[in-house]
Amino acid sequence: MHLTDLNDDPPRLFRLGLEMPIVRRVLGLGTWVMLAMITQFFVNAADNYMVGRLDGPTATASQAALGLGMPLFWAVGGFFSAVSFGTQAVTARRYAEREYRRSGQVLYNSLVVALVAGCVGGVLGWFATPPAIAFLAKASPEQEALAVAYTRMRMYGIPGMVITFSYKAFFDGIGKTQLHLWAALAMNLTNIGLNYLLIYGFPAWGIPAMQLEGAGLASALSTYMGLTILIGISLTSRYRVRFGVYQLGKLDSKVIRTILRLLLPSGSATIILMAGFLLFMRFVGEIDAREGGNTYSAATKAIMDTGALCFMPLIAFGTATATAVSQSLGAGKPNLAARYGWESVRLGVLAMLVVGTLFALFPARIIAIWAPNDPAVAVAGATSLRLVATCLPLMVVGLVLSQALYGAGANTFVMVVEFLLHFGCLVPLSWFLGPHLGYGMEGVWTAAAVYVNLLGLAMGAKFLARGWRHIRL
């Protein structure tokens, strides 16, 4: 069963049922990506969950610090890891054209770019962390100190993260989406074990309790475990011989330029996204500062991690859709590419209707999973989680189709839309409704809901148009 063996009939947007041949292929790819991304998500979520088991005040301050440290880490690491977007799109095109050696050449060139980019990103992130956190941390001095310590530890993992994304993009591009799952599982198990040792300490082995800083070190170390797994897979004859990945002399300036050309807008979109969330967290911190604590910042972090359980699977199916779109365009079937996008959206909307119902019915109980030792956190975040439930259908449209547009090469469009919506909507509206007008946490999350709905409308309109079908890579 190949992605491009279906006909090129145009999509029927208003059909009631799912087009099952399309759905089966998306599920075949996307399920593995989803499992891998959820597993990788738990590398980050485990930090929040496990520091949440510290004593009440320490746990709340640590979770508030994570609300700053995690987006800052992803702003830096995500920018350089955007090497994956060009790698996946070009690999999928060459693979669909049955140019297997040229697919391997894409990975070779991508790894060279990733090695340089990862080292630059790690150094830049380490030095940029203290001033960035000082600007953003408004809830308490404890939040600032903990966020700096945690984030600097995470920055040690950026080189491994960027190179891992390069391998992942290659395997996703040739349809082997299950391979990253094994790497993600190894990362998660390593992170949980190291978290236990480093957060709580293990005196019998002479390991002190490092608390949140230990969580950052554990996550950085686990990244290299996942990278080791993917390197080992790439060295097997099935990939090393068929694709000729590691043959010397395969540097190609045209391939590198294409990867960089798609990296810059995609990476910039990640920075824009994380900068918006960081400013969002700053405004929540201002509300906390007025109340004298870290409760709202901790609640916001809990909502973000809960929401991530939705948008990580959506990005996963978007990644699978990106491969299907890119391979379909490479095979000369633009209508098939469009059908892949819309059927993935239908499938995601059906799933999010169920999830949204749970968010609306049990918000406090869900937040309490992350913060069991401070009941005030669950109370503070319950209404905001219900607001998140209202925008889940258009979140599907925005996230799935933005990834599909990456697969088509429309990276600049996604970057521009993210910039306009973050700094024209999310940031000013969250400040206006939250700290300025005094609607508190519900005010800033109302702004987030507006942003998500507008993102879905923008990506849906772009995908409905036909310009992305004619982009050459």
N, C-alpha and C positions, 0 to 999 in steps of 0.2 A: 504494500500500500504506500504509494508515493504522494507527496504533497501536490504535485503538478499533473497527476494523471486524470484529473476531472476536466469536464468541458469548460469552455470560456463563456458560458451564458451570463448575461448581466444580472446583478443582484435584484431581488424583489424585496424592497424595504418593508413593505407592509404585510408580509405574509405572517400568518398566525403561528405556524409551527416552526420548529428548527429544521434546518437542512442537515440531516443526520450524517451524510458522507463528509461534509465539512466539519461538523462537530466532532466526529470520531477522530479525524486527523488532528484537529486542534487539541482535543483531550489527550491523544496519544503523545503529542509533544509537550503540551502544557502541564500535564499532571506531573511529569518528572521535574519540570522547571519549578512548578508550584511547591512540590515537596522539598526541593533543594533550597528554594528561597525561604520557605517557612523554617526549615532547619537552620539556615544561615541567620534568619531573623532571631532565632532563639539564642544565637551567640550574643546578640545585643540585648535581647529581652531578659536573658538570664542575669545580666548585670543588674537590671532594675529589680527583678524578682528577688534576687538573693541579697542585695543590700537592703531591700525592704524588710528583711527578717532581722536586721539589727535593731537595737533599742529605738523606741519611738522617735525622739528628736533627731538622733543620728540618721535614722532611716529616712525621715522626711527631708532633711537637709541634703542627704546624698542623692535622693531622687530628684530634688530640685536642681542639683548640680548636673545630673545626667541630662536634664532637659536642655541645658546649654552645651554640655560637652559632646553629646552624640550628634546633634546637627552640625556643630563646628567641625568635628571629625569628618562627617560625610561631605561637608562643603569642600574641604581640601581633598580628601580621598576620592570623593565622587567626581570632582573635576578631572583628575588625572586618570581615573578608571574609565572615563568616557572614551578611552581608546577602544573599548569594547564595541561601541556603536558602529564605528566604521569597519572594525574587524568582522563583526557578524554580517553586516549588510553586504560587504564585498565578497566574503567567503561564500555566502549563500548564492550570490549571483554566479560566481565561478563554478560552484558545485552543480547548480542547475544546468549550466552550460557544459557539464561533464569535463571541465578543466581541473582535474583533481590535483595535479602538480601545482597549478597556479593557486588553488585553494591553500595548499601547504605553504606556498610562498607568502601568502597574506599573513599567516600565523608567524612565520619567521620574522617578517618585517615588523609585525605588531609587537613581538617580544622585544625587539631592539628598542622600539619607541617606549614600551612599558617599563623596561629596566631604567632608562634615563628618567622618564617621567616620575616613576615611583620614588626614586632616590631624591629628586628635586622636591617632590611633594612632601616627603617625610621631613626633610630639613626645614622647608618653608613652614610647615604646620607646627613644628616644635617651637620655632622662634616666634610665630605669630600668635600662639595660644595665650600667653599672659595678657598682652594688651587687648586682644579681642574679648577675652572673658571679663576683664576689668570694665570694658565699655558696656557689656551686656548684663552683668550680674547686678540686679537691683533688689533682690529679695532680702539678702543678708550677707555679711562677711563670710559666714560659713559656706554659703553656696559658692562664692567666688573661689575660696581656697581649695575646696574639694573639686570644683570643676577644672581648675588649672592642673592639679595633680593627676586627675583621671585622664584628661584629654591629652596631656603630654605623653602619657604611657601609650595611649591608643595610636599616636602618631608614629611610634616605632613600627607599627604594622602596615603602614601605607605602602612601602615597596612590595611586600608580599601580596597585599590586596590588589594592587594595580596589575601585577603580572598574573595573578589568579584570574582576574576579569578578562585578560587577553586570551588565556586558554579557554575559559568558559565560552567566550564569544565564538571562537573557532568551532568548538564542539557543538554549540547551539546552531551555528550556521550550516553545519553538515547534517543536522537533524539528530545528533547524539545527545539529546538534552538530559538523558538519565545520568551521564557521567559526572556532572557537577554535583548530583545528589550524594554520591559516595564521598566526595571531598567535603561537602557541607556537613554530612553526618560525622565525619572524623573531626572536623572543626568544632562542632557542637559538643561532642563527648569530651574532647580535650579541654574546651573552655569550662564546662561544668566542673570537671575534676579540678582544674587549676583554680577556678573561682572558690571552690570549697576550701582549698588549702590556703589561698592567699587572702581572701576576704576575712575569714574567721580565724586563720592561723592554725598551725599544727605544732604545738610545743615539742612533741616527741621527736620531731624531725628538725627542730630548731627554726621553724618558719613562724615569723611574727604575724599578728593580725594586721593586715594592711588596709582592710575595709575597702572603700571605693577605689583607692589607688591600686589595690591588688586586683580588683575587677578589670581595670584598664590594662594591666600587665598581662593578665590571663587571656583577654581577648586578642591582644597583639600577638602573643605567642601562638595561639590557636590558628591564626591566619596562615602561618607558615606550615602548619600541619596539612591544611587543605591544599596549599600550593604543592607540597611534596606529592600528594596523591595524584594530582593532575599531571605533573611532570612524569611520574611513573607510567601513567596510562599513555601519554604521548610517545614514550620511548618503546612501546610494544610495536612489533613488526606491522601490525594492522594499520597503524597510523604513520609510523616512521618511514616505512617502505612505500606504501601506496601514495602518500602525500609528499614525501621527501622533505619533511619540515626542516630538518637540521642540516641540510646540505649547505656548505659554505659557498659564498659568492652569490647568494640569492637576494642580496639587498637591491631593491628597486625603488628609485626616487619617486616614480609615479605612484606606486602603492603607498609609500610613506606619506606623500602629499595628500592622497585621498583619505587616509586614516586621520591625518592631522586636520584636514578640512572638515571632516565630520566630528572630530573630537572637540574642536573649539566651540561650535554652537551647542553641542550636547553637554559638554562640561560646563559651559557658561550657564545653561539652563539649570544644571544641578546647583551651581553656586547661587543663582537667583532664588531657586526654590528654598535652599537652606538659609540664605540670608533673610528671606521673608519669615521663615519659621523662627529664626533667632531673634529678630525684632519683635515678633509675636510673643516669644517667651520673655523678652525684656518688658513688654507692657504688662504681662501677667505678673512679673516680678515687682513692678511698680505698685500693683494692687496689693501684693503680699507685704511690701514695705509699709504701706499705710496701715495694714492690719497687724504688723509685727510678727512675722513668721514666714514659713516656707510652704504653707498648706496648698495654696492655689497653684504654685509652680509644680509641686509634687502631683497634684491632681491632673494638671495639664499633661505631664509626662505619662501618667497612667492612661489618659485618654489617647494620647499619641500611640502608645504601644498597643492599646486595644484596637485602634483604627488601623494600625499596621498589619494586624491579622487579617484585615480586609484588603488593604491596598497592595500588600506583598503578593497574595495570590493573583490579584488583578494584573499587577505588573508581570507576574510569571506568565499568565495567559497572553498578555500583551507581547511578551518576548517570543512566545511560540508563534503568535500571529505575525510578528515582524519577520520571523524566518519564513513563514508561509507566504507572506506578501512579497518578500524579496525574491524567493525562489520562483513564484508565479510570474513576477515581472521579468526575471531572467529567462523564463520559458516562453515569454511573449503572450502571457495570458492576464492582461490587466483586469478584466472583469472577474476572473477567479480571485485575484488579489483582493478586490473590493468585497467579494462575498465572504472571504475569510475574516475580514475586519468586522463586518456587520454581524455575522453569526457568532463571533466571539463576544460581541457586545450583548446580544440577546441572551446568551448563556450566562454571562456575568450578572446581568440585571435580575434574572430569575434567582440566582444564588443570593444576591444582596437583599432581595425582598425578605428572605428568611432571616438573614443576619440582622437587618434593620429592625425587625420585629423583636428580636431578643434584646437589642440595645434599648429599645423603647420601653420594654416591660421590666427589665432587671438592671438598670444602670448602676445603682449603688453596689449591688452584689458583684457586678463585673469589676468595678474599680477596686473593690476591697480585696480582690485576688492579688493585686499588685501591692496594696498598702494595708496589710492586715493589722499592723500594730498602731495605726493612727486613724480611728474612725472618722475624724474630721475631714480627711482627704476624700473619702467616698461621698460624704454629704456635699462637699464643695463641688464635685465634678458631675453629679448625677444629671442635672438639667442640661449641661453642656453635651454629655454623651447622647442624650435624646436629640439634641440639635444635629449632631453628626448623623444620626439615623435618617434624618429627612433628606440628606443630600447623597446618600449612597448610590441611587440609580445613575445620577449624572456623574458621580465619581467613576463608575464603570466606564462610561463613554469617554471621559477625559483621559483616564489612565491607559485603557486598552488601545484607544486610537492614537494616542501620542506615541506609544511604542510601535504601532503599525506604521505610523508616518516616519519614525526613525528607520524602520526597515526599508521604506521606499526612498530614503535619502532626504526627506523634508525636514532636516534637523534645524535649520535656521528658523523656519516658521514656528516650531515648538519653542525655541529659545525666545523669540520675540513675544509670543503670547504669554509665556511665563513671566517675562520681564514686565509687560504691561499690567498683567493681573496682580502680580505681587506688589509692585510699587505704585500702581494706580488704584488698587482695590484693597488687598489684604492688609498691607501695612497701615495706610492712612485710616481705613475704616475700623480696624481693630483698635487703633489709638483713639479714634473719635468716639466709638461706642464704649470702650473700656475705661481707660484712665480719665479721658476728658469729660464725657457726659456722666460717668459714674455708674454705668450698668454692670461693672465688674466683669467677672469671668464669663458670664453669659453674653455680655456685649462683645468680647473678643472672639468668642466661638460663633456668634452670629455672623461676624465678618468672615470667618473661615468657611462657613456654610455658603455664603454668597460667592466667595472665590471659587469653591469647588463646582458650583452650579455653572458659573460663567466659563470655567475651564472646559467642562463637558460640552457646552454649547459651541464653543470655539473649535474644539477638535472635531466635533460632529460635523460642523459646517465645512471645515477644510476637507475632511475625508469624503464628504458628499460631493464636493467639487472634483474635477478630473486632472488638475494640474500635476499632482503627485505621481500620476501614472507615467509621466514622460521624463522623469528624472533619470539621467544616465550616471552610472557609477563605474 
